[in-house]
Amino acid sequence: MSQFSFEYPLLLLVILFFIVCAQFCKMKMRAIFFPHVKSLMAKNVKRFSWLEVLKWTGIVLAVIALASPVITKSYSHSKKEGRDIVLIIDSSDSMRQRGFDPNDPWKNKFDVVKEVVGDFIEKREQDRIGMVTFADIAFISSPLTFEKKFLTDITRMQELGVAGKRTAINDAIVQSYNLLTKSKAKSKIAILLTDGVDNMSKVPFADVLNLIEKRDIKLYAIGIGDARDYNGKYLQALAKAGKGVAFGARDATTLEEIYKEIDKLEATKIDDKKIVQHTYLYIYPLFIAIFALLFFVYFRDMRNL
């Protein structure tokens, strides 16, 4: 964005001084401090309009140069640091349970989760997001991608029973960490959501904790439903190892608030720098003013006026 202005705009009032002086000041003595003022202000110059133009061109442009005209250009340079996020979603048989959403008791947990996760995906505009779904087995539903519409469609297409009925949380975490390990992003996040207790994983809990502690990946763990449905201490241990936070969501509203909280905790970093460039233009009116006054004095002396 470019903007024209004067650094010293009040100096433009000096032009009024010259105008008033041209009308009312009469030269009765030689100019001591301003040589050639008598020539500049002489009344008989009026007979030669082109000399009048040279005189006032020189005066006006000299004052404009003193006021220092400048063009200011502002540039905004924003550097956004996105994150790579993997959503780990439980699709075991227990997610069929209804009544999780008080506003729609017939909706099961999995349907509520898909809606809340879909909203979370749409908000993360600067991030790459992937998804791992698990039950008896864990599989990558979507690789890390910026294509939010594709990921939203994948989320809506998720169905219960595709991966089995039981719960393999540890295996799902390993899948997610393998996916994030290949990432070159500075910030990597895994968000686990489950309503059950691990009863199907091939990877032992101790090995999973060791993996989480060694990797520079933050882990959030969310247990949904009644506190008796999932192992709270187990989720807290996972989150602690991953330098994250463990949450419990008793209903759909609480789950929405949890994802909003995570969204705030992992806000995209924006390094916004404003660069201002000044281009000074005084040299142009000053150059023209000097030549105009020199020509004025020269032609006036030539005619002996």
Order of alpha helices (4+ residues) and beta strands (2+ residues): beta-alpha-alpha-alpha-beta-beta-alpha-beta-beta-alpha-alpha-beta-alpha-beta-alpha-beta-alpha-beta-alpha
